[in-house]
Amino acid sequence: MPPSEDCCKTIKALDAHASCICDYVGSPDARNKLDLDKVFFVTKQCGVTVPKGCGSKQD
């Protein structure tokens, strides 16, 4: 099921290129709380580009 228009508006309002978002997506907290496959599915469906390496596992 594709994300709603309101969902995409919210996603587009975020700056995915901001380091704090990428840092959070790669954090253990996010990996435990979020389904990252769904996160990246929604961003793709909404036409939002996620920077390469964003959400990579951190040591």
Secondary structure, 3 states (H helix, E strand, C coil): CCCCHHHHHHHHHCCCCCHHHHHHHCCHHHHHHCCHHHHHHHHHHCCCCCCCCCCCCCC
